Amino acid sequence: MFSLYVAARSEHAERSHSVKDVLAKLHDMYPELVEETELVSRELIRITLLFPEMWQEALRNASLCYYGHKDVVEMMKILRPLHKRVRNPETLREYHFVQMFGSDLAAAEEHMNQYFSADSAHRNEALVQQAWELYYVVFRRIEKMFPRPTSLALKDTAPTILQCRDMKLVVPGMYNPDTENVYIASFDPTLYVYPSKQHPRRMYIYGSNGNQYTFLLKGREDLRQDERSMQLFGLINSLLSKDSETARRSLAIERFPVVPLSSNSGLIGFYSNCENINNIVRYYRESHNQPINLEQRMALQFSPNWDTLSVMQKVESFEYALSNTPGNDLQRAMWYKSPNAEVWLERRTDYTRSLAVMSIAGYILGLGDRHPSNILIHERTGKVVHIDLGDCFELAAHRDKFPEKVPFRLTRMLIMPMEVSSIEGIFKHTANHTMRVLRANRESLMAVLEAFVYDPLVSWSYLNDIEMGIDTSQDTKMTSNTSRNAQASEHAARWSMGGNGGANMSDFASMGGSKPDMGVSKAGNGYYENAEGKAWQTGNPKARAIVKRIHDKLVGTDFSNEQLTVSEQIEKLIQQATSSENLAVLYVGWVPLW
């Protein structure tokens, strides 16, 4: 049901109309279910971005359109929907916002209406400047008066959903036609806001079985690709369960519910009792009075001018840092958390097997951006859980800057917990079995992956000529125009929310995430909301190249025209993943030294 409402909100008129017809027919049969789905979906979307957050982000993006490109039309495409929302507040927080900023925003909108009321040859640019003076005042007042909240009360942000009780709607992501379903009984009245960049909300839903279900409510991020990745992993788990060798070892990918609510918001099931590798290492080093960026310090000590080094010089510095640091933090942390040797042995085996299965599945999917914050370890089982699945089909490998040349993450910190057998034992054996099963069932996988690639709902990830909302032709014009560059620089400083502008290698040492690259279309940036209406046909050469690349991986011709056996293919992948030449040139935020 939630997927239907995502499609119904599409800006593609024909698709939206067709889905609304389907929903109307479903409403005739199941009116209560359809109405509850619409209500929950609408109210959860409202919570993902409150008015202050919405206006800050919109003003920042609109200012880029105006000061960077002098594109007033595009600027107002961003701001008009928000002006409309402000005229119709619904919750207590929204009324409060309108009382504080409504008059300034109305005055700015009036200036823009006057500007557009004249014909294009006689438009008064001073009106736009007057509007921006008001917008700037609003922007700074929001920044000053609305500090980032640590919690939100549903009675202030979405009172309608707080009143919902004993619904006919299944808990998101829990529907299973083969078992008794768990329905939504109620919502917890308080949401907790994380201090990270996107400020996701942690919310609790109580089920009809008496259990509490935890979700992350995320805005500014398109989760449709994550949802499809989970569907692919479900197919892989099904294939692994039907093979005697892999079923005997209980090989499977750890999955969690992903429920898109719109093109830029959704729910993610909270995978409990997990911690990301970045935090595990940080806690361990803090308890042992070690710096979090120990390896980076060693590398900089060997080569202070890291950014100017050649590839071979970076390799030399990289290997120097590895040879002078233990790198066993994850292994020791996992050992200390095990109550006895027997439990440790079980966790080590589960860790190694789950790492191998996900490495091969991620390679087939072309999954990138596997920095330490995107890989979780289950505290009780030791199994590996991957999150943030937006970089698929080797997008990260084709970046203009800092391309990821490794097929999956297999750095020394991930290898050390395998202990005595290292890569040559359980890891390689599991990887061989997993690849064997996937290659034997390549027709089924290709059917799903081809539909994935050609799906117009996620086509924005692969569109050519869209680079973070700024096209290269505009960049060229701006570079050649000194005065506009100066104005853009002044605008960037004025509208800055405080970044790490002059950050260097050591600054990013403890950060998770790859460096933003203007040549990569990445999920979650909010610049692709209208992209699904663009042409994305089966004849698209980029789509054909993606499909061919996946096919080559599944037949063993991914390294050359000569078909490799499964064991030969796995050997080459491991060589690539552990190569110092490939790891040394990665962006420091990927933390290859771990």
Secondary structure, DSSP 8 states (H G I E B T S, - for coil): -HHHHHHHT-S-HHHHHHHHHHHHHHHHH-HHHHHHHHHHHHHHHHHHS-HHHHHHHHHHHHHIIIIIH--HHHHHHHHHHHHHHHTS--SHHHHHHHHHHHHHHHHHHHHHHHHHHS-GGG--HHHHHHHHHHHHHHHHHHHHH----SEEEHHHH-HHHHT--S-SSB-TT---TTS---BEEEE-SEEEE--STT--EEEEEEETTS-EEEEEEEES---HHHHHHHHHHHHHHHHHHHSHHHHHTT-------EEEEETTEEEEE---SEEEHHHHHHHHHHHTT--TTHHHHHHHHH-S-GGG--HHHHHHHHHHHHHTS---HHHHHHHHT-SSHHHHHHHHHHHHHHHHHHHHHHHHHT-----GGGEEEETTT--EEE------TTTGGG-SSS----SS---HHHHGGGGGGGGGTHHHHHHHHHHHHHHHTHHHHHHHHHHHHH-GGGGGGG-TT-STT--HHHHHHHHT-HHHHHHHHHHHHHT-----TT--TGGGTT--S----TT---TTSS--TTGGGS---TT-HHHHHHHHHHHHHHHT-SSSSS---HHHHHHHHHHHHH-HHHHHTS-GGG-TT-
